[in-house]
Amino acid sequence: MASLDDVAPGTLLGVEVGEERICLANVDGEIYALRDNCSHQDFPLSAGELDDARLECAWHGARFDVRTGRALSLPAIRPVRSYEVKVEGGIIFVLV
């Protein structure tokens, strides 16, 4: 679980939800959640960089749309799983 204070706009945060690793992304105050694992190679996306709604994996530079999980550039060709997010009282909830 995380709060809005933990994920400033333009940043990423890796969290655990049950047994699942999740990458939270704050795009202009809107929170998105993806599986915290690059679809190209086993590496945490939360270690990457966020540019608007595009997340770049720190290892090989694959890019993903944090709103949908869609792969935007090579070497990734498969999307990453995205999750529904709900924010209540400043607390971020992810439906896994």
SVG drawing of the C-alpha trace seen along z (x, -y; Angstrom):
<svg xmlns="http://www.w3.org/2000/svg" viewBox="-12 -17 33 31">
<polyline fill="none" stroke="black" stroke-width="0.4" points="0.0,0.0 1.2,-3.5 -0.1,-7.1 -0.2,-9.9 2.6,-11.5 4.9,-8.6 4.6,-9.1 5.2,-12.7 4.1,-13.8 6.6,-12.6 7.9,-9.8 7.8,-6.0 7.5,-3.8 7.8,0.0 5.4,1.6 4.2,5.1 0.5,5.9 0.1,9.4 2.8,11.4 2.8,9.1 5.4,6.4 3.7,3.2 5.2,0.1 3.1,-3.0 3.5,-6.0 2.2,-9.6 1.4,-11.4 0.2,-14.9 -1.5,-13.7 -3.1,-10.7 -1.8,-7.3 -1.3,-4.4 -0.1,-0.8 1.9,1.7 3.5,5.0 7.0,4.0 8.8,6.1 9.9,5.2 8.4,7.5 11.7,7.6 14.0,8.8 13.4,9.5 14.2,6.0 12.1,3.7 10.4,0.9 10.3,-1.2 14.0,-1.7 13.4,-3.5 12.5,-7.0 9.1,-8.6 8.6,-11.1 5.0,-12.3 3.1,-8.9 6.1,-7.1 8.2,-4.9 11.7,-4.0 13.3,-0.8 16.7,-1.6 18.3,1.6 17.8,1.6 15.7,-1.5 12.4,0.2 9.5,-2.2 5.9,-1.6 2.7,-3.7 1.9,-3.7 -1.8,-4.3 -2.1,-1.0 1.1,1.0 1.6,1.0 5.1,1.4 6.2,-1.7 9.7,-0.9 12.1,1.9 13.6,4.0 10.2,4.7 7.4,6.0 5.0,7.3 2.9,5.1 3.2,5.2 0.1,5.9 -1.7,2.8 -3.9,2.7 -6.9,0.6 -6.1,-2.0 -8.4,-3.7 -7.4,-6.6 -9.4,-7.2 -8.4,-9.5 -4.9,-9.9 -4.3,-6.1 -3.6,-4.3 -5.4,-1.0 -4.5,1.4 -6.9,4.1 -4.7,7.2"/>
</svg>
